[in-house]
């Protein structure tokens, strides 16, 4: 049986493993954590959002970033400390501004296709992940932002997405719990939300039932292509400092790198350039223990354009609020000055008890063109499914199909 190793047990790694298992491959998944979905796939904004498919490669994003440079609570923050990796990545980001239109349309098309795969997987494997198919409401506070959104909407509509302009009164009818005043909005009825951690964990369990092996607490130290495919070397990630952990080796026919921000280093060791930069995001999970808060919290998912904040209702008693983009390297510190704007925004817009709030941060693996790196590497047997940026949850089911399709062409499973 053809054996494929998958590096990473986040949403992209587990959807890839599942797609491989369905096609009859033997699959082993490696992750340095003890459980699946413990990093970027743990507590994101929860949106499955074709409506948020606009890539960031445009002049307005750069101008806003410059304007926000001196604000510690800005939606987009760049650490000005010199870094060749960061500034060379940004230079490439700027060079992809001419691709803005094509990449936005392509991303929206991928997102639309991905949702059908995700719904089918959840139904087939009976995964409960707090799915809410109530659409996403994008709200705007001024005429200028709303006018810009109309231009973006033209691209999304061209991609096949139904996304309708709504008035201030219609905003309140769609989500009555909102307490603010808004200029207008756009509503995408086909978008949805869910708990990425619950879904990924449930899908990992389904993979195991289908014969997929998971090596947790596994720190992969080397990937070595050879005549038989690739050799994976790893050791126990929990080994105490100063000790020499026992080494392990697996020989596989191929490997798919789905390692988030760690994919860049793996690719480099394999002779490929996968120019991922970690773009940090934050979230809070509001635990609503009283009936009044549960009644006053939104069920429709929101996207506030000015604050760059999104919401997702996760069951009756949790509200996820997420946002911000921070260019600060592989820094995983939870900063209070980045969490506080999420708390303030929630208090301003909803009458909910905020006494039990859990903060979180994660690193989005982002390519300079905002498009995921999916497909073959230079070496035979090496593949990538990574670099999904802020849309990993949205795009993973379709990019898994794409990379497994390439593997099937190169190493078909005998009928």
C-alpha positions, 0 to 999 in steps of 0.5 A: 500500500502506498504510504504518505506522511503528513506533517501537521495535525491542524485543519489542513493536515487532517483534511489532507489525511482524510482525503488520502485515506478515502482514496486508499492510501496508508497515512501517518500524521506527525504533530509536535503537540499531544492532540490535533488542532492545538495551534492556529486551528485551536481558537480562530474567528470561526468563520467559513467565509467566502465573503472574506476572500479579498486578498490584502495586496492592495494600496489601501491596505499599505496606507492603512498599515502606515497610518496605524503604525503608532497605534498599539491597538490598531487592527494591523500592527507591524513591529518596526524592528529590522528583519530581512525576512519580514521586509523581504516578504513585504516587498514581495507582498507589494509586488503582488498588488497587480494580482489583487483582482485575479487572486481575490476571484480565485480565492472566492471560488475556492471558498465556495467549492470548499464549503460543500466538501466540509458540509459533506465530511461533517455529515458523513462522519457525524461531526458536531462542531457548532455549525451555524448556517445563518450567513455572515453580515459585514457591517460598515460605519461610513460611506467611504468604506461602504463604497470600497466594499461595493467594488470588492463585492463586484469581484466576489459576485463575479466569482459566483458568491451571492452577497447582498447590500443591506441598509442600516434597518436591514442590519438590525432585522438580520441581527437584532442584538446589535446595539450600535449605529451603522451606515450599511452592510453586505449580507452573505446568506450562504456563509457559515461558522463553526468551531475549528477545534471541534471539527478538526478533532472530530475529523482526526478521530474519523481518520483513525477509524479509517486506519490513519496513524497519528504520531503525537508529541513528535518533533520531526527533525529531518525529511530525507528524499531517497530512492524509496520515497522519503525518510522521516526522522523524529523524536519525542517533543516532550523530552526534558532539556539536556537529555538525548531523546530516542530517535525514530524513523519512518520510510514513506513513499511521499510526504505532504507538508502541512505544518503552518508557519513551520512549513517554511523551514521544512521546505527550505531543507527540501530545496523549495522556497515556501515564503510563509510569514507568521501573521499573528491574530488574536481571539477571545472566547466569551463564556456566557453562563447566564440566560440574559447574555445568551439572549443578547449575543449574536447568532449571525456572524459579523465582520466589522470593517472598521475594527477588522473584527469577526464574531462566531456563535459557538453553541448557546453559551460561547461567543468567539470574537477575533481580529487583528493582524500583527507582523511580529515574527514567531511571537506567541505572547498574548498581549493585553493591549491587543486583547483589550480592543476585542473586549471593548468592541464586544462590550460596545456592541452587545449587552453580555456578561464579560466576566469569563473571557478566555484570550488566545493568539495564533500565527497565520501562515501567510504567503506574499500573494495571499494564496495557499501553496498547494501541490508538488515540490521540486523533489519527487514525493514531496508535496505542500498544502500550506500557507492559507493565511487567514482562510485556512478553515475556509479553504482547507477542504478544497486544497486537500482535494487538490494536493491529493489529486496531484499525489494520485497522478504521481502515485495512483493507488491500484484499483 
